[in-house]
Amino acid sequence: MNLGERIVKLALGPILYYWPRETVLQFYSAIADTPVDIVYLGEAVCSRRHELRLADWLEIGDMLAAAGKEVVLSTQVLLEAKTDITALRRITGNGRFAVEANDMGAAHCMGGKPFIAGPHLNIYNAPTLDLIAVAGATRWVMPLEMSREQLTQVLRQRESKIETEVFSYGRMPLAFSARCFAARHRNLPKDDCQFVCMEYPDGLPLKTRESQHFLTINGIQTQSALVYNLVHELPAMAAMGVDTVRISPQSQHTSRIIELFHAVISGQMAAADAMAQMAPLMPEEACDGYWHGKPGLEKIAA
């Protein structure tokens, strides 16, 4: 897909929410028919989510690969038990698909083999980026709170040729905790959470006392309430040297969001028109503050 003279790929991040098995299978069946180039699969948030096992993700990966997609298996961000480490080793040693390392333990498990450095590895400067490239990373996902100016500086100062991916659409995954906030909301212990997060397919909105949307609870993960949307910034990203832009799945309209991003990247639609069509498809209003070096919930683009 071309944006001006530069090829920019479109990626779909891992599902961050807990959806029923059949919902997930139907979701990826639809994704196979979209113009997305890269699809990240797997459970990156909570080890208690067991609707799909690794064998299921591998089967989905085979289906997507047959449809011409690059498939990547994402690792869990916060490891808390030996069983998590066992699962991590199975993913990093799958031998079939690339791996997105979301903590340094996963990067270590790759043993120098190529991998994608996820957005939670805290890569904020060129020396760190070059170091992770030496460890085997072929692509890195910029931390969500990094600004356009910071990214420009990192890309200018780097010595490695590692590819760059930018989280460009979706509720932002901001933090992880050993405590499950969704279970706490129901006065349930984490070990007996009854999988209540499945009742919130786009997370549980959290408001301030003034009834302003502030955050979203997603099990042990805290997300932004607003939807990060950088569709306006696609031309600037291409000019900077960004190789891939990432869309984070939502329970409804993900395929259409992908189509709209693709239309902008391929020059078939203006970003403003795509943004206008996305507005009724988003679970909440848009924001883009971090990209502009402002508080994340601000909306700078008109």
C-alpha positions in Angstrom: 0.0 0.0 0.0 1.4 3.3 -1.0 1.2 6.7 0.7 2.9 9.0 -1.6 6.1 7.3 -2.7 6.5 5.2 0.5 5.0 1.7 1.2 3.2 1.7 4.5 1.9 -1.6 5.9 -1.3 -2.0 7.9 -1.2 -4.2 11.0 -4.0 -5.5 13.3 -2.9 -5.8 16.9 -3.9 -8.7 19.2 -7.4 -8.7 20.7 -7.0 -7.1 24.1 -10.4 -8.0 25.4 -11.9 -11.4 26.4 -14.4 -12.5 23.8 -16.1 -15.9 23.4 -14.3 -18.5 21.4 -16.9 -18.4 18.5 -16.8 -14.6 18.4 -13.0 -14.7 18.0 -13.2 -17.3 15.2 -15.8 -15.3 13.3 -13.8 -12.2 13.8 -10.6 -13.5 12.2 -12.6 -15.2 9.4 -13.8 -11.7 8.5 -10.3 -10.2 8.9 -9.0 -12.6 6.3 -11.0 -10.7 3.7 -9.7 -7.3 4.7 -6.7 -5.4 3.2 -4.6 -5.7 6.4 -1.1 -6.9 5.9 0.0 -8.1 9.3 -2.1 -9.8 12.0 -1.0 -10.2 15.6 -2.6 -13.1 17.5 -2.7 -14.4 21.1 -3.5 -13.5 24.6 -1.4 -10.5 25.7 -3.3 -9.4 28.8 -4.4 -12.1 31.2 -3.4 -15.8 31.6 -6.8 -16.7 33.0 -8.4 -16.1 29.6 -8.6 -19.6 28.2 -11.2 -19.5 25.4 -8.4 -20.3 23.0 -5.2 -22.2 23.5 -2.0 -22.0 21.5 -3.1 -24.7 19.2 -6.2 -22.6 18.3 -4.1 -19.5 17.7 -1.8 -21.5 15.4 -4.8 -22.8 13.5 -6.1 -19.3 13.0 -2.6 -18.2 12.0 -2.5 -20.9 9.3 -5.9 -19.7 8.0 -4.7 -16.0 7.9 -1.3 -17.0 6.3 -3.2 -18.8 3.6 -5.1 -15.6 3.0 -1.7 -13.8 2.4 -1.3 -12.2 5.9 1.9 -12.0 7.8 1.1 -13.6 11.2 2.7 -12.7 14.5 2.1 -14.4 17.9 2.0 -11.8 20.7 3.3 -12.7 24.2 1.7 -11.8 27.5 2.9 -8.5 29.0 2.8 -9.3 32.7 4.0 -12.7 33.8 3.0 -13.8 37.3 3.4 -17.6 37.5 5.5 -20.5 36.3 2.6 -21.5 34.0 2.9 -18.1 32.3 6.6 -18.8 31.7 5.8 -22.2 30.3 3.2 -20.7 27.9 5.8 -18.0 27.0 8.4 -20.6 26.0 5.8 -22.5 23.9 5.0 -19.3 22.0 8.6 -18.2 21.5 9.5 -21.7 20.3 6.5 -22.2 18.1 8.7 -22.5 15.0 5.9 -21.4 12.6 5.2 -17.7 13.1 7.0 -14.6 14.1 6.8 -13.5 17.7 6.0 -10.1 19.3 7.9 -9.8 22.6 6.0 -7.8 25.1 8.5 -8.1 27.9 12.3 -8.6 28.0 11.9 -12.2 29.2 10.2 -13.0 25.8 13.1 -11.2 24.0 15.5 -13.4 26.0 13.6 -16.5 25.1 14.0 -15.8 21.4 17.8 -16.5 21.9 18.8 -14.1 19.1 16.2 -15.2 16.6 14.2 -12.5 14.8 11.3 -11.0 16.7 9.1 -7.9 16.9 9.7 -5.6 19.9 6.2 -4.8 21.4 5.1 -1.4 22.6 5.6 -2.3 26.3 9.4 -2.7 26.1 10.0 1.0 27.0 12.2 1.9 24.0 12.6 5.7 24.2 15.9 6.4 22.6 18.2 5.4 19.7 20.8 3.5 21.8 18.1 1.3 23.3 16.6 0.7 19.9 19.9 -0.3 18.5 20.5 -2.6 21.4 17.1 -4.4 20.9 18.0 -4.7 17.2 21.2 -6.4 18.1 19.2 -8.8 20.3 17.2 -9.8 17.2 14.4 -7.3 16.8 13.5 -6.7 13.2 10.6 -4.3 13.9 9.7 -2.2 17.0 6.3 -0.7 18.1 6.7 2.8 19.4 5.6 3.3 23.0 2.1 4.9 23.0 3.0 8.0 24.9 6.0 8.9 22.6 5.4 12.0 20.6 6.0 12.6 16.9 9.1 14.8 17.7 10.6 12.1 20.0 10.1 9.5 17.3 11.7 11.7 14.7 14.7 12.1 16.9 15.0 8.4 17.5 14.7 7.5 13.9 17.3 10.2 13.0 19.8 9.0 15.5 19.5 5.2 15.2 22.2 3.2 13.6 20.2 0.0 12.9 17.7 -0.5 10.1 15.0 -1.9 12.3 11.5 -1.2 11.0 9.1 1.0 12.9 5.4 0.4 13.7 3.1 3.0 15.3 -0.1 2.2 17.3 -2.5 4.4 15.3 -6.0 3.4 16.3 -7.8 2.0 19.3 -8.1 2.4 23.1 -4.6 2.7 24.4 -3.2 0.0 26.7 -1.7 2.2 29.4 -0.8 0.0 32.4 -1.0 -3.5 33.8 -1.4 -4.6 37.4 -1.3 -7.8 39.4 -4.8 -6.9 40.6 -7.9 -7.5 38.4 -9.9 -4.4 38.4 -12.9 -6.0 36.6 -13.1 -8.6 39.4 -12.7 -6.0 42.1 -15.6 -4.0 40.5 -17.8 -7.1 41.2 -16.3 -7.7 44.7 -14.7 -10.9 43.5 -11.2 -12.2 44.2 -8.9 -12.4 41.2 -8.6 -16.2 41.5 -12.4 -16.5 41.3 -13.1 -13.7 38.9 -15.8 -15.7 37.1 -14.4 -14.1 33.9 -16.5 -11.0 34.3 -14.4 -9.1 31.7 -16.2 -11.2 29.1 -19.3 -9.1 29.8 -17.4 -6.0 28.6 -16.3 -6.6 25.0 -14.8 -3.2 24.7 -13.8 -2.8 28.4 -15.5 -1.2 31.3 -15.7 2.6 31.1 -14.5 4.5 34.1 -15.8 8.1 34.7 -14.7 10.9 37.0 -17.0 12.4 39.6 -17.9 15.0 37.0 -19.0 12.1 34.7 -16.2 12.7 32.3 -14.8 9.6 30.5 -11.4 9.0 32.0 -10.1 5.4 31.7 -11.3 1.9 30.6 -10.9 -1.2 32.8 -10.0 -4.4 31.0 -9.2 -7.0 33.6 -5.7 -6.3 34.8 -5.2 -3.8 32.1 -6.0 -0.1 32.2 -6.8 1.6 28.9 -7.7 5.1 27.8 -11.3 5.9 27.7 -11.0 7.8 24.4 -9.9 6.2 21.1 -6.4 7.0 19.9 -6.8 7.8 16.2 -3.9 9.0 14.0 -5.5 8.6 10.6 -4.8 12.3 10.0 -1.1 11.7 10.6 -0.6 8.9 8.0 1.1 11.2 5.4 3.5 12.6 8.1 4.3 9.1 9.3 5.2 8.0 5.8 7.5 11.0 5.4 9.2 10.2 8.7 10.0 6.7 7.7 7.3 4.8 9.6 6.9 1.3 8.0 3.7 0.0 9.7 0.6 1.4 11.4 -1.3 -0.6 13.9 -5.1 -0.8 14.5 -6.3 -2.3 17.8 -9.4 -4.6 17.4 -12.8 -3.5 18.8 -15.9 -5.6 19.2 -17.7 -3.9 16.3 -16.7 -2.4 12.9 -13.0 -3.4 13.0 -13.1 -4.5 9.3 -14.5 -1.2 8.3 -11.9 0.7 10.2 -9.2 -1.3 8.4 -10.8 -0.4 5.1 -10.9 3.3 5.9 -7.2 3.3 6.9 -6.4 1.4 3.8 -8.3 3.9 1.7 -6.2 6.8 3.1 -2.9 4.9 2.8 -3.6 4.0 -0.8 -4.7 7.5 -1.7 -8.3 6.6 -2.4 -9.7 8.8 0.4 -8.7 12.0 2.2 -7.9 11.5 5.9 -10.6 14.0 6.9 -13.3 12.0 5.0 -12.1 8.8 6.6 -12.2 10.4 10.0 -15.7 11.6 9.5 -16.8 8.1 8.5 -15.1 6.5 11.5 -16.7 8.8 14.0 -20.0 6.8 14.4 -18.0 3.5 14.3 -15.8 4.3 17.4 -16.9 3.2 20.9 -15.9 6.7 22.2 -14.6 10.0 20.9 -11.1 10.3 19.3 -7.9 11.7 20.9 -4.4 12.2 19.6 -2.6 14.2 22.3 0.4 12.0 22.9 1.4 12.2 19.2 1.6 16.0 19.6 3.4 16.0 22.9 0.3 16.9 24.8 -1.8 15.0 27.5 -3.1 11.9 25.8 -6.8 12.6 26.1 -6.5 15.9 24.1 -7.7 16.1 20.5 -5.4 18.2 18.4 -6.4 17.4 14.8 -9.4 19.3 13.6 
